C-alpha cells in the first residue's frame, strides 16, 4: 500500500494487494477493496486466482479503472498521504473518521 499504490492508481493497471502487513497495511487494503481500487490476495494461490480473475473479468477491470480515475482526479500526493494518515490515526485510536 502507500505511495506505491498511489503511483499505480495513476496508471490504467489494476492493483493487487498481496499479503498486506498487519495494522496500516490491512486497514488501507480493506479501504482500497471497499472503494474498488484494489483486489486482495493473502497467499500465492489467492494471488493466482486474483490475476486469473483480472484477466477474465473485463467488467471488474472497468470498475477498478473508473474507481481509480475518480479517486486520483484532482489529487496530489501530499494531500493523499495526509488523508491516509488521518484514517490510520482514527483507526488506531478506536474512532471512525468521516471521509469523502
Biopython code that builds the backbone (N, CA, C, O; Angstrom):
import numpy as np
from Bio.PDB.StructureBuilder import StructureBuilder

atoms = [
    (1, "UNK", "N", (0.853, -1.186, 0.000)),
    (1, "UNK", "CA", (0.000, 0.000, 0.000)),
    (1, "UNK", "C", (0.893, 1.242, 0.000)),
    (1, "UNK", "O", (2.073, 1.160, -0.341)),
    (2, "UNK", "N", (0.343, 2.363, 0.373)),
    (2, "UNK", "CA", (1.130, 3.582, 0.464)),
    (2, "UNK", "C", (1.408, 4.227, -0.884)),
    (2, "UNK", "O", (0.578, 4.197, -1.793)),
    (3, "UNK", "N", (2.591, 4.808, -0.990)),
    (3, "UNK", "CA", (2.967, 5.578, -2.176)),
    (3, "UNK", "C", (2.961, 4.711, -3.428)),
    (3, "UNK", "O", (2.600, 5.197, -4.500)),
    (4, "UNK", "N", (3.349, 3.449, -3.326)),
    (4, "UNK", "CA", (3.341, 2.565, -4.494)),
    (4, "UNK", "C", (1.943, 2.465, -5.073)),
    (4, "UNK", "O", (1.775, 2.494, -6.292)),
    (5, "UNK", "N", (0.951, 2.349, -4.232)),
    (5, "UNK", "CA", (-0.437, 2.268, -4.707)),
    (5, "UNK", "C", (-0.865, 3.594, -5.312)),
    (5, "UNK", "O", (-1.539, 3.616, -6.341)),
    (6, "UNK", "N", (-0.481, 4.701, -4.682)),
    (6, "UNK", "CA", (-0.835, 6.000, -5.247)),
    (6, "UNK", "C", (-0.264, 6.147, -6.651)),
    (6, "UNK", "O", (-0.928, 6.674, -7.543)),
    (7, "UNK", "N", (0.955, 5.683, -6.844)),
    (7, "UNK", "CA", (1.558, 5.719, -8.177)),
    (7, "UNK", "C", (0.799, 4.797, -9.136)),
    (7, "UNK", "O", (0.522, 5.178, -10.274)),
    (8, "UNK", "N", (0.467, 3.596, -8.683)),
    (8, "UNK", "CA", (-0.238, 2.638, -9.539)),
    (8, "UNK", "C", (-1.608, 3.150, -9.954)),
    (8, "UNK", "O", (-2.050, 2.897, -11.075)),
    (9, "UNK", "N", (-2.285, 3.864, -9.066)),
    (9, "UNK", "CA", (-3.612, 4.376, -9.386)),
    (9, "UNK", "C", (-3.574, 5.429, -10.487)),
    (9, "UNK", "O", (-4.610, 5.743, -11.072)),
    (10, "UNK", "N", (-2.418, 5.967, -10.774)),
    (10, "UNK", "CA", (-2.261, 6.934, -11.871)),
    (10, "UNK", "C", (-2.150, 6.228, -13.225)),
    (10, "UNK", "O", (-2.118, 6.890, -14.262)),
    (11, "UNK", "N", (-2.093, 4.909, -13.225)),
    (11, "UNK", "CA", (-1.971, 4.140, -14.463)),
    (11, "UNK", "C", (-3.270, 3.377, -14.696)),
    (11, "UNK", "O", (-4.088, 3.271, -13.783)),
    (12, "UNK", "N", (-3.473, 2.851, -15.880)),
    (12, "UNK", "CA", (-4.674, 2.045, -16.115)),
    (12, "UNK", "C", (-4.482, 0.582, -15.700)),
    (12, "UNK", "O", (-5.151, -0.297, -16.243)),
    (13, "UNK", "N", (-3.600, 0.308, -14.769)),
    (13, "UNK", "CA", (-3.339, -1.051, -14.326)),
    (13, "UNK", "C", (-4.066, -1.345, -13.017)),
    (13, "UNK", "O", (-4.167, -0.466, -12.162)),
    (14, "UNK", "N", (-4.576, -2.570, -12.845)),
    (14, "UNK", "CA", (-5.241, -2.913, -11.583)),
    (14, "UNK", "C", (-4.223, -3.094, -10.459)),
    (14, "UNK", "O", (-3.072, -3.461, -10.699)),
    (15, "UNK", "N", (-4.659, -2.836, -9.250)),
    (15, "UNK", "CA", (-3.819, -3.002, -8.063)),
    (15, "UNK", "C", (-4.235, -4.283, -7.354)),
    (15, "UNK", "O", (-5.414, -4.492, -7.068)),
    (16, "UNK", "N", (-3.255, -5.139, -7.074)),
    (16, "UNK", "CA", (-3.485, -6.341, -6.282)),
    (16, "UNK", "C", (-2.682, -6.178, -4.996)),
    (16, "UNK", "O", (-1.453, -6.106, -5.026)),
    (17, "UNK", "N", (-3.377, -6.123, -3.877)),
    (17, "UNK", "CA", (-2.709, -6.042, -2.581)),
    (17, "UNK", "C", (-2.378, -7.469, -2.160)),
    (17, "UNK", "O", (-3.275, -8.275, -1.913)),
    (18, "UNK", "N", (-1.085, -7.777, -2.080)),
    (18, "UNK", "CA", (-0.652, -9.137, -1.775)),
    (18, "UNK", "C", (-0.126, -9.219, -0.346)),
    (18, "UNK", "O", (0.824, -8.526, 0.017)),
    (19, "UNK", "N", (-0.752, -10.071, 0.457)),
    (19, "UNK", "CA", (-0.354, -10.324, 1.843)),
    (19, "UNK", "C", (-0.050, -9.030, 2.590)),
    (19, "UNK", "O", (1.084, -8.827, 3.025)),
    (20, "UNK", "N", (-1.052, -8.139, 2.751)),
    (20, "UNK", "CA", (-0.797, -6.858, 3.421)),
    (20, "UNK", "C", (-0.314, -7.058, 4.857)),
    (20, "UNK", "O", (-0.706, -7.999, 5.547)),
    (21, "UNK", "N", (0.541, -6.146, 5.273)),
    (21, "UNK", "CA", (1.065, -6.181, 6.635)),
    (21, "UNK", "C", (-0.046, -5.865, 7.633)),
    (21, "UNK", "O", (-1.020, -5.186, 7.308)),
    (22, "UNK", "N", (0.118, -6.364, 8.832)),
    (22, "UNK", "CA", (-0.849, -6.066, 9.896)),
    (22, "UNK", "C", (-0.855, -4.565, 10.161)),
    (22, "UNK", "O", (0.128, -3.876, 9.888)),
    (23, "UNK", "N", (-1.943, -4.074, 10.684)),
    (23, "UNK", "CA", (-2.033, -2.653, 11.011)),
    (23, "UNK", "C", (-2.405, -1.827, 9.803)),
    (23, "UNK", "O", (-3.454, -2.034, 9.192)),
    (24, "UNK", "N", (-1.529, -0.877, 9.459)),
    (24, "UNK", "CA", (-1.857, 0.058, 8.375)),
    (24, "UNK", "C", (-2.005, -0.638, 7.033)),
    (24, "UNK", "O", (-2.804, -0.197, 6.206)),
    (25, "UNK", "N", (-1.263, -1.707, 6.789)),
    (25, "UNK", "CA", (-1.390, -2.428, 5.522)),
    (25, "UNK", "C", (-2.759, -3.059, 5.364)),
    (25, "UNK", "O", (-3.383, -2.957, 4.308)),
    (26, "UNK", "N", (-3.219, -3.708, 6.411)),
    (26, "UNK", "CA", (-4.541, -4.336, 6.389)),
    (26, "UNK", "C", (-5.641, -3.285, 6.316)),
    (26, "UNK", "O", (-6.605, -3.441, 5.567)),
    (27, "UNK", "N", (-5.497, -2.214, 7.094)),
    (27, "UNK", "CA", (-6.514, -1.155, 7.099)),
    (27, "UNK", "C", (-6.615, -0.481, 5.738)),
    (27, "UNK", "O", (-7.719, -0.252, 5.242)),
    (28, "UNK", "N", (-5.487, -0.164, 5.132)),
    (28, "UNK", "CA", (-5.544, 0.516, 3.834)),
    (28, "UNK", "C", (-6.028, -0.425, 2.744)),
    (28, "UNK", "O", (-6.722, 0.005, 1.822)),
    (29, "UNK", "N", (-5.674, -1.705, 2.833)),
    (29, "UNK", "CA", (-6.148, -2.677, 1.847)),
    (29, "UNK", "C", (-7.664, -2.822, 1.934)),
    (29, "UNK", "O", (-8.347, -2.845, 0.910)),
    (30, "UNK", "N", (-8.187, -2.919, 3.140)),
    (30, "UNK", "CA", (-9.635, -3.025, 3.327)),
    (30, "UNK", "C", (-10.342, -1.829, 2.690)),
    (30, "UNK", "O", (-11.363, -1.983, 2.019)),
    (31, "UNK", "N", (-9.791, -0.652, 2.906)),
    (31, "UNK", "CA", (-10.402, 0.554, 2.344)),
    (31, "UNK", "C", (-10.291, 0.579, 0.821)),
    (31, "UNK", "O", (-11.246, 0.966, 0.148)),
    (32, "UNK", "N", (-9.157, 0.177, 0.267)),
    (32, "UNK", "CA", (-8.995, 0.163, -1.185)),
    (32, "UNK", "C", (-9.943, -0.843, -1.838)),
    (32, "UNK", "O", (-10.524, -0.560, -2.886)),
    (33, "UNK", "N", (-10.101, -2.009, -1.225)),
    (33, "UNK", "CA", (-11.024, -3.015, -1.768)),
    (33, "UNK", "C", (-12.454, -2.485, -1.688)),
    (33, "UNK", "O", (-13.226, -2.644, -2.633)),
    (34, "UNK", "N", (-12.807, -1.864, -0.581)),
    (34, "UNK", "CA", (-14.151, -1.303, -0.412)),
    (34, "UNK", "C", (-14.467, -0.278, -1.498)),
    (34, "UNK", "O", (-15.605, -0.183, -1.958)),
    (35, "UNK", "N", (-13.465, 0.479, -1.900)),
    (35, "UNK", "CA", (-13.656, 1.529, -2.910)),
    (35, "UNK", "C", (-13.410, 1.036, -4.344)),
    (35, "UNK", "O", (-13.390, 1.841, -5.275)),
    (36, "UNK", "N", (-13.224, -0.267, -4.526)),
    (36, "UNK", "CA", (-12.939, -0.867, -5.846)),
    (36, "UNK", "C", (-11.631, -0.382, -6.450)),
    (36, "UNK", "O", (-11.478, -0.365, -7.671)),
    (37, "UNK", "N", (-10.693, 0.008, -5.608)),
    (37, "UNK", "CA", (-9.382, 0.459, -6.075)),
    (37, "UNK", "C", (-8.384, -0.682, -6.154)),
    (37, "UNK", "O", (-7.335, -0.543, -6.782)),
    (38, "UNK", "N", (-8.694, -1.807, -5.527)),
    (38, "UNK", "CA", (-7.776, -2.944, -5.495)),
    (38, "UNK", "C", (-8.557, -4.222, -5.224)),
    (38, "UNK", "O", (-9.709, -4.199, -4.790)),
    (39, "UNK", "N", (-7.888, -5.331, -5.496)),
    (39, "UNK", "CA", (-8.341, -6.638, -5.040)),
    (39, "UNK", "C", (-7.260, -7.151, -4.101)),
    (39, "UNK", "O", (-6.121, -6.686, -4.148)),
    (40, "UNK", "N", (-7.608, -8.097, -3.260)),
    (40, "UNK", "CA", (-6.667, -8.589, -2.256)),
    (40, "UNK", "C", (-6.379, -10.069, -2.447)),
    (40, "UNK", "O", (-7.260, -10.855, -2.793)),
    (41, "UNK", "N", (-5.121, -10.427, -2.212)),
    (41, "UNK", "CA", (-4.697, -11.822, -2.193)),
    (41, "UNK", "C", (-3.828, -12.007, -0.960)),
    (41, "UNK", "O", (-2.820, -11.319, -0.797)),
    (42, "UNK", "N", (-4.214, -12.931, -0.093)),
    (42, "UNK", "CA", (-3.465, -13.141, 1.146)),
    (42, "UNK", "C", (-2.371, -14.195, 1.035)),
    (42, "UNK", "O", (-1.514, -14.308, 1.911)),
    (43, "UNK", "N", (-2.406, -14.977, -0.067)),
    (43, "UNK", "CA", (-1.395, -16.026, -0.244)),
    (43, "UNK", "C", (-1.191, -16.257, -1.740)),
    (43, "UNK", "O", (-1.887, -15.663, -2.564)),
    (44, "UNK", "N", (-0.237, -17.120, -2.089)),
    (44, "UNK", "CA", (0.082, -17.345, -3.504)),
    (44, "UNK", "C", (-1.103, -17.918, -4.280)),
    (44, "UNK", "O", (-1.385, -17.431, -5.374)),
    (45, "UNK", "N", (-1.812, -18.931, -3.767)),
    (45, "UNK", "CA", (-2.987, -19.399, -4.520)),
    (45, "UNK", "C", (-4.025, -18.282, -4.720)),
    (45, "UNK", "O", (-4.653, -18.202, -5.776)),
    (46, "UNK", "N", (-4.200, -17.434, -3.720)),
    (46, "UNK", "CA", (-5.120, -16.309, -3.850)),
    (46, "UNK", "C", (-4.644, -15.306, -4.886)),
    (46, "UNK", "O", (-5.452, -14.725, -5.611)),
    (47, "UNK", "N", (-3.334, -15.101, -4.958)),
    (47, "UNK", "CA", (-2.759, -14.197, -5.947)),
    (47, "UNK", "C", (-3.005, -14.722, -7.361)),
    (47, "UNK", "O", (-3.393, -13.970, -8.255)),
    (48, "UNK", "N", (-2.776, -16.021, -7.550)),
    (48, "UNK", "CA", (-3.023, -16.634, -8.859)),
    (48, "UNK", "C", (-4.495, -16.466, -9.238)),
    (48, "UNK", "O", (-4.809, -16.132, -10.380)),
    (49, "UNK", "N", (-5.385, -16.695, -8.293)),
    (49, "UNK", "CA", (-6.818, -16.563, -8.566)),
    (49, "UNK", "C", (-7.193, -15.125, -8.906)),
    (49, "UNK", "O", (-7.976, -14.897, -9.828)),
    (50, "UNK", "N", (-6.652, -14.156, -8.183)),
    (50, "UNK", "CA", (-6.983, -12.753, -8.473)),
    (50, "UNK", "C", (-6.457, -12.336, -9.845)),
    (50, "UNK", "O", (-7.136, -11.612, -10.574)),
    (51, "UNK", "N", (-5.264, -12.784, -10.200)),
    (51, "UNK", "CA", (-4.721, -12.461, -11.522)),
    (51, "UNK", "C", (-5.586, -13.097, -12.610)),
    (51, "UNK", "O", (-5.883, -12.466, -13.625)),
    (52, "UNK", "N", (-5.982, -14.336, -12.393)),
    (52, "UNK", "CA", (-6.875, -15.011, -13.348)),
    (52, "UNK", "C", (-8.186, -14.234, -13.475)),
    (52, "UNK", "O", (-8.690, -14.022, -14.578)),
    (53, "UNK", "N", (-8.717, -13.823, -12.357)),
    (53, "UNK", "CA", (-9.967, -13.068, -12.340)),
    (53, "UNK", "C", (-9.822, -11.754, -13.108)),
    (53, "UNK", "O", (-10.702, -11.385, -13.886)),
    (54, "UNK", "N", (-8.714, -11.054, -12.887)),
    (54, "UNK", "CA", (-8.484, -9.789, -13.578)),
    (54, "UNK", "C", (-8.307, -9.977, -15.084)),
    (54, "UNK", "O", (-8.670, -9.102, -15.870)),
    (55, "UNK", "N", (-7.754, -11.110, -15.479)),
    (55, "UNK", "CA", (-7.557, -11.393, -16.909)),
    (55, "UNK", "C", (-8.851, -11.788, -17.614)),
    (55, "UNK", "O", (-8.964, -11.643, -18.831)),
    (56, "UNK", "N", (-9.833, -12.290, -16.850)),
    (56, "UNK", "CA", (-11.034, -12.842, -17.490)),
    (56, "UNK", "C", (-12.322, -12.069, -17.185)),
    (56, "UNK", "O", (-13.388, -12.428, -17.686)),
    (57, "UNK", "N", (-12.236, -11.033, -16.387)),
    (57, "UNK", "CA", (-13.436, -10.290, -15.997)),
    (57, "UNK", "C", (-13.302, -8.822, -16.415)),
    (57, "UNK", "O", (-12.882, -7.984, -15.616)),
    (58, "UNK", "N", (-13.658, -8.512, -17.665)),
    (58, "UNK", "CA", (-13.491, -7.129, -18.140)),
    (58, "UNK", "C", (-14.323, -6.116, -17.350)),
    (58, "UNK", "O", (-13.932, -4.955, -17.229)),
    (59, "UNK", "N", (-15.460, -6.545, -16.815)),
    (59, "UNK", "CA", (-16.277, -5.616, -16.027)),
    (59, "UNK", "C", (-15.558, -5.229, -14.732)),
    (59, "UNK", "O", (-15.605, -4.068, -14.323)),
    (60, "UNK", "N", (-14.902, -6.178, -14.092)),
    (60, "UNK", "CA", (-14.114, -5.881, -12.898)),
    (60, "UNK", "C", (-13.019, -4.869, -13.239)),
    (60, "UNK", "O", (-12.816, -3.902, -12.504)),
    (61, "UNK", "N", (-12.326, -5.088, -14.336)),
    (61, "UNK", "CA", (-11.275, -4.154, -14.751)),
    (61, "UNK", "C", (-11.846, -2.764, -15.003)),
    (61, "UNK", "O", (-11.254, -1.770, -14.580)),
    (62, "UNK", "N", (-12.977, -2.679, -15.679)),
    (62, "UNK", "CA", (-13.595, -1.374, -15.941)),
    (62, "UNK", "C", (-14.002, -0.690, -14.639)),
    (62, "UNK", "O", (-13.796, 0.512, -14.470)),
    (63, "UNK", "N", (-14.578, -1.457, -13.727)),
    (63, "UNK", "CA", (-14.984, -0.895, -12.432)),
    (63, "UNK", "C", (-13.780, -0.344, -11.687)),
    (63, "UNK", "O", (-13.828, 0.761, -11.146)),
    (64, "UNK", "N", (-12.687, -1.126, -11.659)),
    (64, "UNK", "CA", (-11.480, -0.678, -10.960)),
    (64, "UNK", "C", (-10.863, 0.538, -11.654)),
    (64, "UNK", "O", (-10.400, 1.466, -10.991)),
    (65, "UNK", "N", (-10.859, 0.529, -12.975)),
    (65, "UNK", "CA", (-10.287, 1.653, -13.709)),
    (65, "UNK", "C", (-11.076, 2.937, -13.445)),
    (65, "UNK", "O", (-10.489, 3.993, -13.208)),
    (66, "UNK", "N", (-12.401, 2.843, -13.488)),
    (66, "UNK", "CA", (-13.239, 4.025, -13.216)),
    (66, "UNK", "C", (-13.028, 4.516, -11.781)),
    (66, "UNK", "O", (-12.927, 5.719, -11.541)),
    (67, "UNK", "N", (-12.964, 3.581, -10.831)),
    (67, "UNK", "CA", (-12.744, 3.966, -9.435)),
    (67, "UNK", "C", (-11.394, 4.655, -9.272)),
    (67, "UNK", "O", (-11.286, 5.652, -8.559)),
    (68, "UNK", "N", (-10.370, 4.128, -9.927)),
    (68, "UNK", "CA", (-9.041, 4.737, -9.845)),
    (68, "UNK", "C", (-9.008, 6.118, -10.461)),
    (68, "UNK", "O", (-8.432, 7.042, -9.887)),
    (69, "UNK", "N", (-9.627, 6.271, -11.638)),
    (69, "UNK", "CA", (-9.673, 7.579, -12.290)),
    (69, "UNK", "C", (-10.391, 8.597, -11.414)),
    (69, "UNK", "O", (-9.945, 9.736, -11.275)),
    (70, "UNK", "N", (-11.495, 8.180, -10.830)),
    (70, "UNK", "CA", (-12.266, 9.062, -9.967)),
    (70, "UNK", "C", (-11.469, 9.432, -8.716)),
    (70, "UNK", "O", (-11.488, 10.582, -8.276)),
    (71, "UNK", "N", (-10.777, 8.458, -8.154)),
    (71, "UNK", "CA", (-10.052, 8.691, -6.906)),
    (71, "UNK", "C", (-8.870, 9.637, -7.100)),
    (71, "UNK", "O", (-8.615, 10.475, -6.235)),
    (72, "UNK", "N", (-8.148, 9.529, -8.204)),
    (72, "UNK", "CA", (-6.961, 10.369, -8.393)),
    (72, "UNK", "C", (-7.286, 11.742, -8.978)),
    (72, "UNK", "O", (-6.438, 12.634, -8.965)),
    (73, "UNK", "N", (-8.491, 11.919, -9.483)),
    (73, "UNK", "CA", (-8.843, 13.197, -10.106)),
    (73, "UNK", "C", (-8.660, 14.352, -9.119)),
    (73, "UNK", "O", (-9.283, 14.393, -8.058)),
    (74, "UNK", "N", (-7.793, 15.282, -9.498)),
    (74, "UNK", "CA", (-7.564, 16.474, -8.680)),
    (74, "UNK", "C", (-6.740, 16.252, -7.433)),
    (74, "UNK", "O", (-6.603, 17.173, -6.627)),
    (75, "UNK", "N", (-6.186, 15.073, -7.241)),
    (75, "UNK", "CA", (-5.405, 14.794, -6.034)),
    (75, "UNK", "C", (-3.925, 15.071, -6.251)),
    (75, "UNK", "O", (-3.404, 14.996, -7.364)),
    (76, "UNK", "N", (-3.276, 15.393, -5.151)),
    (76, "UNK", "CA", (-1.821, 15.431, -5.177)),
    (76, "UNK", "C", (-1.310, 14.528, -4.066)),
    (76, "UNK", "O", (-2.038, 14.237, -3.117)),
    (77, "UNK", "N", (-0.084, 14.092, -4.175)),
    (77, "UNK", "CA", (0.474, 13.104, -3.265)),
    (77, "UNK", "C", (0.459, 13.592, -1.815)),
    (77, "UNK", "O", (0.131, 12.819, -0.915)),
    (78, "UNK", "N", (0.800, 14.832, -1.578)),
    (78, "UNK", "CA", (0.848, 15.371, -0.209)),
    (78, "UNK", "C", (-0.526, 15.275, 0.462)),
    (78, "UNK", "O", (-0.630, 14.862, 1.617)),
    (79, "UNK", "N", (-1.573, 15.658, -0.264)),
    (79, "UNK", "CA", (-2.925, 15.591, 0.291)),
    (79, "UNK", "C", (-3.334, 14.146, 0.551)),
    (79, "UNK", "O", (-3.919, 13.842, 1.590)),
    (80, "UNK", "N", (-3.029, 13.258, -0.387)),
    (80, "UNK", "CA", (-3.400, 11.852, -0.231)),
    (80, "UNK", "C", (-2.714, 11.224, 0.973)),
    (80, "UNK", "O", (-3.348, 10.499, 1.739)),
    (81, "UNK", "N", (-1.434, 11.491, 1.144)),
    (81, "UNK", "CA", (-0.712, 10.951, 2.298)),
    (81, "UNK", "C", (-1.327, 11.481, 3.592)),
    (81, "UNK", "O", (-1.444, 10.742, 4.569)),
    (82, "UNK", "N", (-1.721, 12.754, 3.605)),
    (82, "UNK", "CA", (-2.382, 13.323, 4.781)),
    (82, "UNK", "C", (-3.696, 12.625, 5.088)),
    (82, "UNK", "O", (-3.998, 12.356, 6.251)),
    (83, "UNK", "N", (-4.487, 12.327, 4.051)),
    (83, "UNK", "CA", (-5.757, 11.619, 4.254)),
    (83, "UNK", "C", (-5.522, 10.215, 4.792)),
    (83, "UNK", "O", (-6.246, 9.751, 5.673)),
    (84, "UNK", "N", (-4.513, 9.544, 4.262)),
    (84, "UNK", "CA", (-4.180, 8.200, 4.738)),
    (84, "UNK", "C", (-3.794, 8.256, 6.209)),
    (84, "UNK", "O", (-4.208, 7.405, 6.997)),
    (85, "UNK", "N", (-3.006, 9.253, 6.578)),
    (85, "UNK", "CA", (-2.574, 9.391, 7.965)),
    (85, "UNK", "C", (-3.765, 9.631, 8.896)),
    (85, "UNK", "O", (-3.817, 9.068, 9.989)),
    (86, "UNK", "N", (-4.711, 10.454, 8.476)),
    (86, "UNK", "CA", (-5.901, 10.721, 9.288)),
    (86, "UNK", "C", (-6.710, 9.436, 9.486)),
    (86, "UNK", "O", (-7.127, 9.131, 10.603)),
    (87, "UNK", "N", (-6.933, 8.685, 8.400)),
    (87, "UNK", "CA", (-7.684, 7.429, 8.506)),
    (87, "UNK", "C", (-6.979, 6.442, 9.425)),
    (87, "UNK", "O", (-7.616, 5.803, 10.262)),
    (88, "UNK", "N", (-5.674, 6.317, 9.270)),
    (88, "UNK", "CA", (-4.917, 5.384, 10.107)),
    (88, "UNK", "C", (-4.973, 5.806, 11.577)),
    (88, "UNK", "O", (-5.174, 4.971, 12.459)),
    (89, "UNK", "N", (-4.796, 7.089, 11.832)),
    (89, "UNK", "CA", (-4.842, 7.579, 13.214)),
    (89, "UNK", "C", (-6.202, 7.335, 13.845)),
    (89, "UNK", "O", (-6.295, 6.960, 15.013)),
    (90, "UNK", "N", (-7.260, 7.550, 13.063)),
    (90, "UNK", "CA", (-8.607, 7.331, 13.583)),
    (90, "UNK", "C", (-8.818, 5.867, 13.927)),
    (90, "UNK", "O", (-9.430, 5.553, 14.949)),
    (91, "UNK", "N", (-8.321, 4.970, 13.089)),
    (91, "UNK", "CA", (-8.494, 3.533, 13.342)),
    (91, "UNK", "C", (-7.678, 3.086, 14.556)),
    (91, "UNK", "O", (-8.155, 2.283, 15.358)),
    (92, "UNK", "N", (-6.467, 3.595, 14.696)),
    (92, "UNK", "CA", (-5.633, 3.179, 15.824)),
    (92, "UNK", "C", (-6.095, 3.769, 17.134)),
    (92, "UNK", "O", (-5.781, 3.242, 18.201)),
    (93, "UNK", "N", (-6.851, 4.878, 17.061)),
    (93, "UNK", "CA", (-7.398, 5.476, 18.273)),
    (93, "UNK", "C", (-8.789, 4.949, 18.605)),
    (93, "UNK", "O", (-9.401, 5.372, 19.586)),
    (94, "UNK", "N", (-9.284, 4.029, 17.788)),
    (94, "UNK", "CA", (-10.570, 3.405, 18.051)),
    (94, "UNK", "C", (-11.775, 4.225, 17.605)),
    (94, "UNK", "O", (-12.911, 3.879, 17.926)),
    (95, "UNK", "N", (-11.542, 5.293, 16.878)),
    (95, "UNK", "CA", (-12.671, 6.099, 16.404)),
    (95, "UNK", "C", (-12.828, 5.897, 14.909)),
    (95, "UNK", "O", (-11.950, 5.340, 14.252)),
    (96, "UNK", "N", (-13.916, 6.338, 14.395)),
    (96, "UNK", "CA", (-14.192, 6.219, 12.968)),
    (96, "UNK", "C", (-14.110, 7.611, 12.360)),
    (96, "UNK", "O", (-14.788, 8.534, 12.810)),
    (97, "UNK", "N", (-13.282, 7.759, 11.341)),
    (97, "UNK", "CA", (-13.148, 9.050, 10.685)),
    (97, "UNK", "C", (-14.163, 9.169, 9.565)),
    (97, "UNK", "O", (-14.424, 8.206, 8.844)),
    (98, "UNK", "N", (-14.721, 10.328, 9.425)),
    (98, "UNK", "CA", (-15.584, 10.583, 8.268)),
    (98, "UNK", "C", (-14.675, 10.957, 7.110)),
    (98, "UNK", "O", (-13.780, 11.790, 7.262)),
    (99, "UNK", "N", (-14.898, 10.353, 5.969)),
    (99, "UNK", "CA", (-14.064, 10.653, 4.810)),
    (99, "UNK", "C", (-14.924, 10.712, 3.561)),
    (99, "UNK", "O", (-16.022, 10.157, 3.506)),
    (100, "UNK", "N", (-14.396, 11.397, 2.567)),
    (100, "UNK", "CA", (-15.122, 11.566, 1.310)),
    (100, "UNK", "C", (-14.287, 11.040, 0.197)),
    (100, "UNK", "O", (-14.705, 11.081, -0.960)),
]
sb = StructureBuilder()
sb.init_structure("model")
sb.init_model(0)
sb.init_chain("A")
sb.init_seg("    ")
for serial, (resi, resn, name, xyz) in enumerate(atoms, 1):
    if name == "N":
        sb.init_residue(resn, " ", resi, " ")
    sb.init_atom(name, np.array(xyz, "f"), 0.0, 1.0, " ", f" {name:<3s}", serial, name[0])
structure = sb.get_structure()
